[in-house]
Amino acid sequence: MIALVAAMSSPAPAGALEPGCRKPQARAVVKGFVEAFSRGDVDYLDQLWAAEPDFFWYSVNTDATRRGVLAEDRSTLPAYFHERSSLGDALRIRKLTVDWEADWHGAWGIDFVVRRTSDEPGATGVYSGTGAVTCNRMIAWAMAKQSG
C-alpha cells in the first residue's frame, strides 16, 4: 500500500531505472495509471506519462486516434484521456507481469490483461497488451481487444 501511495504522488522526472528500483515499485506505477485512467484524472495521467523523448507510445487497436504513428504522438495523449473519460472508460487489471527488459533502455517491461468498460459501443471487452514503465513513469502501453 505504501508503494502505491508513493506512486500516486507527483511523479519524478523520467529516466532509466534508478538504483534500488524494484518490481513492486514498477507494478505500483502501473496500478496507479489504471486507477487514474478509471477515475478520469487527466492531470495526473499527463504527469505520469513520460515526456518526449522518453515516451514511446500509447496504442489501442480499437481507437483510430491511438494506432500506428498516431500512437507515438505524446502531445495528443491528454486530449485522448479526456475523451475516454467522457465516454466512461475504466480499466481493471486481470493479470499483470513485470519483467526486466534490456531493450527498454533500463525500464521494466510489462505484460497485462485488462477489462475495459466504456459507454462507446464495441469498446468494452478484455484487452491484452504490453508496455514499459520506470519506477516513476509510464513510457509505453499497447493493448488489443481479444476476440470473443
TIVO-2410 file (N, C-alpha, C; in nm, 3 decimals):
# residues 148
REC num residu      c1      c2      c3 atome chaine
REC   1      M   0.081  -0.118   0.000     N      A
REC   1      M   0.000   0.000   0.000    CA      A
REC   1      M   0.087   0.126   0.000     C      A
REC   2      I   0.197   0.123   0.075     N      A
REC   2      I   0.287   0.238   0.079    CA      A
REC   2      I   0.343   0.267  -0.059     C      A
REC   3      A   0.381   0.161  -0.132     N      A
REC   3      A   0.436   0.180  -0.267    CA      A
REC   3      A   0.332   0.242  -0.359     C      A
REC   4      L   0.205   0.200  -0.346     N      A
REC   4      L   0.101   0.255  -0.430    CA      A
REC   4      L   0.078   0.401  -0.397     C      A
REC   5      V   0.078   0.436  -0.269     N      A
REC   5      V   0.062   0.577  -0.230    CA      A
REC   5      V   0.178   0.659  -0.283     C      A
REC   6      A   0.299   0.606  -0.274     N      A
REC   6      A   0.416   0.678  -0.327    CA      A
REC   6      A   0.403   0.698  -0.476     C      A
REC   7      A   0.354   0.597  -0.547     N      A
REC   7      A   0.339   0.607  -0.692    CA      A
REC   7      A   0.229   0.706  -0.729     C      A
REC   8      M   0.131   0.728  -0.642     N      A
REC   8      M   0.021   0.817  -0.672    CA      A
REC   8      M   0.057   0.963  -0.648     C      A
REC   9      S   0.167   0.992  -0.580     N      A
REC   9      S   0.210   1.130  -0.562    CA      A
REC   9      S   0.268   1.180  -0.694     C      A
REC  10      S   0.304   1.305  -0.701     N      A
REC  10      S   0.357   1.359  -0.826    CA      A
REC  10      S   0.478   1.281  -0.871     C      A
REC  11      P   0.477   1.231  -0.994     N      A
REC  11      P   0.589   1.152  -1.044    CA      A
REC  11      P   0.717   1.235  -1.055     C      A
REC  12      A   0.828   1.169  -1.035     N      A
REC  12      A   0.959   1.233  -1.051    CA      A
REC  12      A   0.995   1.235  -1.200     C      A
REC  13      P   1.100   1.307  -1.238     N      A
REC  13      P   1.140   1.310  -1.378    CA      A
REC  13      P   1.169   1.171  -1.433     C      A
REC  14      A   1.143   1.153  -1.561     N      A
REC  14      A   1.163   1.024  -1.626    CA      A
REC  14      A   1.311   0.994  -1.641     C      A
REC  15      G   1.340   0.869  -1.671     N      A
REC  15      G   1.478   0.829  -1.695    CA      A
REC  15      G   1.495   0.681  -1.674     C      A
REC  16      A   1.615   0.635  -1.681     N      A
REC  16      A   1.644   0.493  -1.662    CA      A
REC  16      A   1.616   0.455  -1.517     C      A
REC  17      L   1.609   0.325  -1.493     N      A
REC  17      L   1.584   0.277  -1.357    CA      A
REC  17      L   1.690   0.330  -1.262     C      A
REC  18      E   1.642   0.384  -1.154     N      A
REC  18      E   1.733   0.433  -1.053    CA      A
REC  18      E   1.778   0.315  -0.966     C      A
REC  19      P   1.892   0.325  -0.901     N      A
REC  19      P   1.937   0.216  -0.813    CA      A
REC  19      P   1.829   0.187  -0.709     C      A
REC  20      G   1.804   0.059  -0.687     N      A
REC  20      G   1.704   0.019  -0.588    CA      A
REC  20      G   1.564   0.009  -0.642     C      A
REC  21      C   1.542   0.041  -0.769     N      A
REC  21      C   1.409   0.030  -0.827    CA      A
REC  21      C   1.372  -0.117  -0.839     C      A
REC  22      R   1.264  -0.156  -0.778     N      A
REC  22      R   1.223  -0.296  -0.774    CA      A
REC  22      R   1.089  -0.317  -0.844     C      A
REC  23      K   1.062  -0.442  -0.876     N      A
REC  23      K   0.937  -0.476  -0.944    CA      A
REC  23      K   0.812  -0.425  -0.871     C      A
REC  24      P   0.803  -0.435  -0.738     N      A
REC  24      P   0.682  -0.383  -0.673    CA      A
REC  24      P   0.659  -0.234  -0.697     C      A
REC  25      Q   0.766  -0.156  -0.708     N      A
REC  25      Q   0.752  -0.013  -0.737    CA      A
REC  25      Q   0.698   0.008  -0.878     C      A
REC  26      A   0.752  -0.066  -0.974     N      A
REC  26      A   0.705  -0.055  -1.113    CA      A
REC  26      A   0.559  -0.101  -1.122     C      A
REC  27      R   0.525  -0.208  -1.054     N      A
REC  27      R   0.387  -0.258  -1.051    CA      A
REC  27      R   0.293  -0.151  -0.994     C      A
REC  28      A   0.336  -0.080  -0.890     N      A
REC  28      A   0.254   0.024  -0.830    CA      A
REC  28      A   0.229   0.139  -0.927     C      A
REC  29      V   0.326   0.172  -1.011     N      A
REC  29      V   0.308   0.277  -1.111    CA      A
REC  29      V   0.200   0.235  -1.211     C      A
REC  30      V   0.204   0.110  -1.256     N      A
REC  30      V   0.102   0.061  -1.349    CA      A
REC  30      V  -0.036   0.063  -1.284     C      A
REC  31      K  -0.044   0.017  -1.161     N      A
REC  31      K  -0.173   0.019  -1.091    CA      A
REC  31      K  -0.222   0.162  -1.072     C      A
REC  32      G  -0.130   0.253  -1.043     N      A
REC  32      G  -0.167   0.394  -1.030    CA      A
REC  32      G  -0.220   0.451  -1.161     C      A
REC  33      F  -0.157   0.409  -1.273     N      A
REC  33      F  -0.207   0.452  -1.405    CA      A
REC  33      F  -0.350   0.403  -1.427     C      A
REC  34      V  -0.374   0.275  -1.403     N      A
REC  34      V  -0.507   0.217  -1.426    CA      A
REC  34      V  -0.612   0.285  -1.338     C      A
REC  35      E  -0.578   0.312  -1.214     N      A
REC  35      E  -0.672   0.379  -1.124    CA      A
REC  35      E  -0.701   0.522  -1.170     C      A
REC  36      A  -0.597   0.595  -1.209     N      A
REC  36      A  -0.616   0.733  -1.256    CA      A
REC  36      A  -0.696   0.736  -1.385     C      A
REC  37      F  -0.668   0.643  -1.476     N      A
REC  37      F  -0.744   0.633  -1.602    CA      A
REC  37      F  -0.891   0.610  -1.570     C      A
REC  38      S  -0.917   0.518  -1.480     N      A
REC  38      S  -1.055   0.480  -1.448    CA      A
REC  38      S  -1.133   0.591  -1.380     C      A
REC  39      R  -1.066   0.677  -1.307     N      A
REC  39      R  -1.137   0.788  -1.242    CA      A
REC  39      R  -1.133   0.916  -1.327     C      A
REC  40      G  -1.066   0.910  -1.444     N      A
REC  40      G  -1.062   1.024  -1.535    CA      A
REC  40      G  -0.973   1.137  -1.489     C      A
REC  41      D  -0.867   1.107  -1.416     N      A
REC  41      D  -0.776   1.208  -1.363    CA      A
REC  41      D  -0.671   1.245  -1.468     C      A
REC  42      V  -0.712   1.327  -1.564     N      A
REC  42      V  -0.629   1.362  -1.680    CA      A
REC  42      V  -0.502   1.435  -1.636     C      A
REC  43      D  -0.510   1.523  -1.539     N      A
REC  43      D  -0.391   1.596  -1.493    CA      A
REC  43      D  -0.286   1.500  -1.439     C      A
REC  44      Y  -0.328   1.405  -1.356     N      A
REC  44      Y  -0.233   1.308  -1.302    CA      A
REC  44      Y  -0.177   1.220  -1.414     C      A
REC  45      L  -0.263   1.176  -1.505     N      A
REC  45      L  -0.216   1.094  -1.616    CA      A
REC  45      L  -0.112   1.167  -1.699     C      A
REC  46      D  -0.134   1.295  -1.723     N      A
REC  46      D  -0.038   1.374  -1.801    CA      A
REC  46      D   0.097   1.382  -1.730     C      A
REC  47      Q   0.096   1.388  -1.598     N      A
REC  47      Q   0.221   1.390  -1.521    CA      A
REC  47      Q   0.286   1.252  -1.520     C      A
REC  48      L   0.204   1.148  -1.513     N      A
REC  48      L   0.256   1.012  -1.500    CA      A
REC  48      L   0.323   0.962  -1.627     C      A
REC  49      W   0.273   1.005  -1.743     N      A
REC  49      W   0.330   0.959  -1.870    CA      A
REC  49      W   0.455   1.040  -1.905     C      A
REC  50      A   0.559   0.969  -1.943     N      A
REC  50      A   0.687   1.032  -1.977    CA      A
REC  50      A   0.669   1.131  -2.092     C      A
REC  51      A   0.750   1.235  -2.089     N      A
REC  51      A   0.755   1.333  -2.198    CA      A
REC  51      A   0.850   1.281  -2.306     C      A
REC  52      E   0.849   1.347  -2.421     N      A
REC  52      E   0.947   1.317  -2.525    CA      A
REC  52      E   1.086   1.348  -2.471     C      A
REC  53      P   1.187   1.277  -2.500     N      A
REC  53      P   1.196   1.163  -2.591    CA      A
REC  53      P   1.175   1.028  -2.523     C      A
REC  54      D   1.142   1.028  -2.392     N      A
REC  54      D   1.127   0.901  -2.321    CA      A
REC  54      D   0.996   0.829  -2.353     C      A
REC  55      F   0.895   0.902  -2.395     N      A
REC  55      F   0.767   0.842  -2.432    CA      A
REC  55      F   0.784   0.759  -2.560     C      A
REC  56      F   0.734   0.635  -2.557     N      A
REC  56      F   0.740   0.551  -2.677    CA      A
REC  56      F   0.606   0.550  -2.749     C      A
REC  57      W   0.499   0.504  -2.683     N      A
REC  57      W   0.368   0.502  -2.746    CA      A
REC  57      W   0.259   0.470  -2.644     C      A
REC  58      Y   0.135   0.505  -2.684     N      A
REC  58      Y   0.014   0.460  -2.616    CA      A
REC  58      Y  -0.079   0.417  -2.728     C      A
REC  59      S  -0.097   0.286  -2.741     N      A
REC  59      S  -0.167   0.229  -2.855    CA      A
REC  59      S  -0.285   0.144  -2.809     C      A
REC  60      V  -0.399   0.161  -2.879     N      A
REC  60      V  -0.518   0.080  -2.854    CA      A
REC  60      V  -0.575   0.042  -2.990     C      A
REC  61      N  -0.586  -0.088  -3.018     N      A
REC  61      N  -0.623  -0.130  -3.152    CA      A
REC  61      N  -0.766  -0.094  -3.191     C      A
REC  62      T  -0.853  -0.061  -3.095     N      A
REC  62      T  -0.991  -0.026  -3.127    CA      A
REC  62      T  -1.012   0.125  -3.140     C      A
REC  63      D  -0.909   0.205  -3.115     N      A
REC  63      D  -0.921   0.351  -3.118    CA      A
REC  63      D  -0.837   0.408  -3.232     C      A
REC  64      A  -0.903   0.462  -3.333     N      A
REC  64      A  -0.834   0.512  -3.452    CA      A
REC  64      A  -0.729   0.617  -3.421     C      A
REC  65      T  -0.749   0.697  -3.316     N      A
REC  65      T  -0.653   0.803  -3.284    CA      A
REC  65      T  -0.532   0.753  -3.205     C      A
REC  66      R  -0.528   0.624  -3.174     N      A
REC  66      R  -0.416   0.569  -3.097    CA      A
REC  66      R  -0.357   0.446  -3.165     C      A
REC  67      R  -0.353   0.447  -3.298     N      A
REC  67      R  -0.293   0.338  -3.374    CA      A
REC  67      R  -0.184   0.392  -3.464     C      A
REC  68      G  -0.089   0.303  -3.496     N      A
REC  68      G   0.018   0.340  -3.589    CA      A
REC  68      G   0.100   0.456  -3.536     C      A
REC  69      V   0.139   0.545  -3.627     N      A
REC  69      V   0.223   0.659  -3.586    CA      A
REC  69      V   0.148   0.753  -3.492     C      A
REC  70      L   0.015   0.754  -3.496     N      A
REC  70      L  -0.062   0.838  -3.404    CA      A
REC  70      L  -0.040   0.797  -3.259     C      A
REC  71      A  -0.013   0.669  -3.236     N      A
REC  71      A   0.012   0.619  -3.100    CA      A
REC  71      A   0.141   0.674  -3.043     C      A
REC  72      E   0.230   0.721  -3.129     N      A
REC  72      E   0.361   0.772  -3.087    CA      A
REC  72      E   0.358   0.922  -3.058     C      A
REC  73      D   0.244   0.987  -3.075     N      A
REC  73      D   0.232   1.131  -3.057    CA      A
REC  73      D   0.193   1.163  -2.913     C      A
REC  74      R   0.289   1.197  -2.831     N      A
REC  74      R   0.266   1.225  -2.689    CA      A
REC  74      R   0.176   1.347  -2.670     C      A
REC  75      S   0.184   1.443  -2.761     N      A
REC  75      S   0.111   1.569  -2.744    CA      A
REC  75      S  -0.041   1.550  -2.744     C      A
REC  76      T  -0.091   1.442  -2.803     N      A
REC  76      T  -0.235   1.418  -2.809    CA      A
REC  76      T  -0.287   1.333  -2.694     C      A
REC  77      L  -0.200   1.287  -2.607     N      A
REC  77      L  -0.240   1.195  -2.502    CA      A
REC  77      L  -0.339   1.256  -2.401     C      A
REC  78      P  -0.317   1.377  -2.350     N      A
REC  78      P  -0.415   1.433  -2.256    CA      A
REC  78      P  -0.556   1.445  -2.316     C      A
REC  79      A  -0.566   1.490  -2.440     N      A
REC  79      A  -0.697   1.501  -2.504    CA      A
REC  79      A  -0.761   1.364  -2.520     C      A
REC  80      Y  -0.680   1.264  -2.553     N      A
REC  80      Y  -0.731   1.128  -2.564    CA      A
REC  80      Y  -0.785   1.079  -2.430     C      A
REC  81      F  -0.708   1.101  -2.323     N      A
REC  81      F  -0.754   1.059  -2.191    CA      A
REC  81      F  -0.883   1.131  -2.151     C      A
REC  82      H  -0.893   1.259  -2.185     N      A
REC  82      H  -1.016   1.334  -2.156    CA      A
REC  82      H  -1.134   1.275  -2.233     C      A
REC  83      E  -1.113   1.244  -2.361     N      A
REC  83      E  -1.219   1.184  -2.441    CA      A
REC  83      E  -1.264   1.051  -2.382     C      A
REC  84      R  -1.169   0.967  -2.343     N      A
REC  84      R  -1.204   0.836  -2.287    CA      A
REC  84      R  -1.280   0.852  -2.155     C      A
REC  85      S  -1.241   0.952  -2.077     N      A
REC  85      S  -1.312   0.977  -1.951    CA      A
REC  85      S  -1.456   1.019  -1.979     C      A
REC  86      S  -1.476   1.104  -2.081     N      A
REC  86      S  -1.612   1.149  -2.114    CA      A
REC  86      S  -1.698   1.034  -2.165     C      A
REC  87      L  -1.634   0.928  -2.213     N      A
REC  87      L  -1.706   0.809  -2.259    CA      A
REC  87      L  -1.720   0.703  -2.148     C      A
REC  88      G  -1.681   0.740  -2.027     N      A
REC  88      G  -1.698   0.650  -1.914    CA      A
REC  88      G  -1.602   0.534  -1.910     C      A
REC  89      D  -1.490   0.545  -1.979     N      A
REC  89      D  -1.393   0.435  -1.981    CA      A
REC  89      D  -1.336   0.406  -1.843     C      A
REC  90      A  -1.316   0.279  -1.818     N      A
REC  90      A  -1.249   0.233  -1.696    CA      A
REC  90      A  -1.174   0.104  -1.730     C      A
REC  91      L  -1.064   0.083  -1.660     N      A
REC  91      L  -0.984  -0.038  -1.676    CA      A
REC  91      L  -0.977  -0.111  -1.543     C      A
REC  92      R  -0.972  -0.243  -1.550     N      A
REC  92      R  -0.950  -0.325  -1.432    CA      A
REC  92      R  -0.845  -0.430  -1.468     C      A
REC  93      I  -0.740  -0.436  -1.391     N      A
REC  93      I  -0.632  -0.532  -1.419    CA      A
REC  93      I  -0.678  -0.673  -1.385     C      A
REC  94      R  -0.665  -0.763  -1.481     N      A
REC  94      R  -0.690  -0.905  -1.457    CA      A
REC  94      R  -0.560  -0.981  -1.434     C      A
REC  95      K  -0.454  -0.937  -1.505     N      A
REC  95      K  -0.323  -1.001  -1.492    CA      A
REC  95      K  -0.217  -0.897  -1.523     C      A
REC  96      L  -0.110  -0.896  -1.444     N      A
REC  96      L   0.000  -0.803  -1.467    CA      A
REC  96      L   0.131  -0.873  -1.435     C      A
REC  97      T   0.219  -0.878  -1.534     N      A
REC  97      T   0.352  -0.936  -1.517    CA      A
REC  97      T   0.454  -0.826  -1.541     C      A
REC  98      V   0.548  -0.812  -1.449     N      A
REC  98      V   0.656  -0.714  -1.461    CA      A
REC  98      V   0.786  -0.791  -1.471     C      A
REC  99      D   0.860  -0.770  -1.580     N      A
REC  99      D   0.986  -0.839  -1.603    CA      A
REC  99      D   1.091  -0.740  -1.652     C      A
REC 100      W   1.217  -0.773  -1.629     N      A
REC 100      W   1.325  -0.690  -1.679    CA      A
REC 100      W   1.336  -0.703  -1.831     C      A
REC 101      E   1.347  -0.593  -1.900     N      A
REC 101      E   1.361  -0.593  -2.045    CA      A
REC 101      E   1.475  -0.501  -2.084     C      A
REC 102      A   1.589  -0.555  -2.119     N      A
REC 102      A   1.704  -0.473  -2.156    CA      A
REC 102      A   1.674  -0.383  -2.277     C      A
REC 103      D   1.587  -0.427  -2.366     N      A
REC 103      D   1.555  -0.348  -2.485    CA      A
REC 103      D   1.479  -0.220  -2.452     C      A
REC 104      W   1.429  -0.205  -2.331     N      A
REC 104      W   1.354  -0.086  -2.293    CA      A
REC 104      W   1.444   0.017  -2.228     C      A
REC 105      H   1.575   0.007  -2.248     N      A
REC 105      H   1.670   0.109  -2.201    CA      A
REC 105      H   1.659   0.136  -2.051     C      A
REC 106      G   1.653   0.029  -1.975     N      A
REC 106      G   1.651   0.044  -1.830    CA      A
REC 106      G   1.515   0.049  -1.767     C      A
REC 107      A   1.410   0.023  -1.841     N      A
REC 107      A   1.275   0.022  -1.786    CA      A
REC 107      A   1.230  -0.122  -1.765     C      A
REC 108      W   1.128  -0.138  -1.685     N      A
REC 108      W   1.065  -0.268  -1.667    CA      A
REC 108      W   0.967  -0.291  -1.781     C      A
REC 109      G   0.971  -0.409  -1.841     N      A
REC 109      G   0.872  -0.448  -1.940    CA      A
REC 109      G   0.752  -0.507  -1.869     C      A
REC 110      I   0.632  -0.481  -1.922     N      A
REC 110      I   0.510  -0.534  -1.863    CA      A
REC 110      I   0.428  -0.607  -1.968     C      A
REC 111      D   0.359  -0.709  -1.923     N      A
REC 111      D   0.255  -0.777  -2.000    CA      A
REC 111      D   0.131  -0.774  -1.913     C      A
REC 112      F   0.015  -0.756  -1.975     N      A
REC 112      F  -0.106  -0.742  -1.894    CA      A
REC 112      F  -0.229  -0.790  -1.968     C      A
REC 113      V  -0.332  -0.813  -1.890     N      A
REC 113      V  -0.468  -0.836  -1.939    CA      A
REC 113      V  -0.556  -0.744  -1.855     C      A
REC 114      V  -0.638  -0.663  -1.922     N      A
REC 114      V  -0.729  -0.573  -1.852    CA      A
REC 114      V  -0.870  -0.590  -1.905     C      A
REC 115      R  -0.966  -0.558  -1.822     N      A
REC 115      R  -1.106  -0.550  -1.863    CA      A
REC 115      R  -1.136  -0.402  -1.880     C      A
REC 116      R  -1.179  -0.365  -2.001     N      A
REC 116      R  -1.213  -0.226  -2.029    CA      A
REC 116      R  -1.364  -0.215  -2.039     C      A
REC 117      T  -1.421  -0.118  -1.968     N      A
REC 117      T  -1.562  -0.087  -1.983    CA      A
REC 117      T  -1.572   0.054  -2.040     C      A
REC 118      S  -1.675   0.076  -2.122     N      A
REC 118      S  -1.691   0.204  -2.188    CA      A
REC 118      S  -1.836   0.220  -2.234     C      A
REC 119      D  -1.880   0.344  -2.241     N      A
REC 119      D  -2.011   0.374  -2.299    CA      A
REC 119      D  -2.006   0.371  -2.451     C      A
REC 120      E  -1.887   0.367  -2.508     N      A
REC 120      E  -1.873   0.362  -2.654    CA      A
REC 120      E  -1.903   0.221  -2.703     C      A
REC 121      P  -1.996   0.207  -2.798     N      A
REC 121      P  -2.027   0.074  -2.849    CA      A
REC 121      P  -1.903   0.004  -2.905     C      A
REC 122      G  -1.885  -0.120  -2.866     N      A
REC 122      G  -1.775  -0.202  -2.916    CA      A
REC 122      G  -1.645  -0.190  -2.840     C      A
REC 123      A  -1.634  -0.094  -2.749     N      A
REC 123      A  -1.508  -0.073  -2.679    CA      A
REC 123      A  -1.493  -0.163  -2.555     C      A
REC 124      T  -1.604  -0.201  -2.495     N      A
REC 124      T  -1.599  -0.285  -2.375    CA      A
REC 124      T  -1.549  -0.424  -2.412     C      A
REC 125      G  -1.460  -0.477  -2.328     N      A
REC 125      G  -1.410  -0.612  -2.350    CA      A
REC 125      G  -1.281  -0.636  -2.277     C      A
REC 126      V  -1.224  -0.751  -2.303     N      A
REC 126      V  -1.096  -0.790  -2.244    CA      A
REC 126      V  -0.986  -0.757  -2.345     C      A
REC 127      Y  -0.881  -0.691  -2.296     N      A
REC 127      Y  -0.768  -0.649  -2.378    CA      A
REC 127      Y  -0.640  -0.708  -2.320     C      A
REC 128      S  -0.551  -0.749  -2.407     N      A
REC 128      S  -0.419  -0.792  -2.364    CA      A
REC 128      S  -0.317  -0.696  -2.422     C      A
REC 129      G  -0.202  -0.687  -2.356     N      A
REC 129      G  -0.104  -0.594  -2.408    CA      A
REC 129      G   0.031  -0.604  -2.343     C      A
REC 130      T   0.113  -0.507  -2.381     N      A
REC 130      T   0.250  -0.499  -2.335    CA      A
REC 130      T   0.287  -0.352  -2.321     C      A
REC 131      G   0.395  -0.325  -2.251     N      A
REC 131      G   0.439  -0.188  -2.235    CA      A
REC 131      G   0.568  -0.180  -2.158     C      A
REC 132      A   0.596  -0.060  -2.109     N      A
REC 132      A   0.719  -0.038  -2.033    CA      A
REC 132      A   0.694   0.072  -1.931     C      A
REC 133      V   0.764   0.059  -1.819     N      A
REC 133      V   0.745   0.151  -1.707    CA      A
REC 133      V   0.876   0.163  -1.629     C      A
REC 134      T   0.903   0.284  -1.579     N      A
REC 134      T   1.010   0.300  -1.481    CA      A
REC 134      T   0.942   0.303  -1.345     C      A
REC 135      C   1.016   0.329  -1.242     N      A
REC 135      C   0.955   0.336  -1.109    CA      A
REC 135      C   0.888   0.470  -1.083     C      A
REC 136      N   0.882   0.557  -1.185     N      A
REC 136      N   0.813   0.684  -1.168    CA      A
REC 136      N   0.736   0.730  -1.291     C      A
REC 137      R   0.744   0.658  -1.400     N      A
REC 137      R   0.676   0.700  -1.524    CA      A
REC 137      R   0.630   0.580  -1.606     C      A
REC 138      M   0.518   0.600  -1.673     N      A
REC 138      M   0.475   0.508  -1.779    CA      A
REC 138      M   0.543   0.557  -1.907     C      A
REC 139      I   0.597   0.464  -1.987     N      A
REC 139      I   0.661   0.507  -2.111    CA      A
REC 139      I   0.603   0.438  -2.235     C      A
REC 140      A   0.535   0.325  -2.218     N      A
REC 140      A   0.475   0.257  -2.334    CA      A
REC 140      A   0.359   0.171  -2.287     C      A
REC 141      W   0.254   0.168  -2.371     N      A
REC 141      W   0.135   0.087  -2.342    CA      A
REC 141      W   0.071   0.055  -2.476     C      A
REC 142      A   0.053  -0.071  -2.504     N      A
REC 142      A  -0.016  -0.114  -2.627    CA      A
REC 142      A  -0.112  -0.225  -2.589     C      A
REC 143      M  -0.240  -0.204  -2.617     N      A
REC 143      M  -0.339  -0.307  -2.585    CA      A
REC 143      M  -0.429  -0.334  -2.703     C      A
REC 144      A  -0.468  -0.461  -2.715     N      A
REC 144      A  -0.552  -0.505  -2.825    CA      A
REC 144      A  -0.670  -0.585  -2.768     C      A
REC 145      K  -0.786  -0.556  -2.820     N      A
REC 145      K  -0.908  -0.625  -2.776    CA      A
REC 145      K  -0.901  -0.771  -2.820     C      A
REC 146      Q  -0.928  -0.859  -2.726     N      A
REC 146      Q  -0.931  -1.002  -2.757    CA      A
REC 146      Q  -1.064  -1.035  -2.823     C      A
REC 147      S  -1.061  -1.123  -2.921     N      A
REC 147      S  -1.185  -1.161  -2.987    CA      A
REC 147      S  -1.263  -1.257  -2.898     C      A
REC 148      G  -1.393  -1.255  -2.917     N      A
REC 148      G  -1.479  -1.349  -2.844    CA      A
REC 148      G  -1.541  -1.296  -2.728     C      A
***
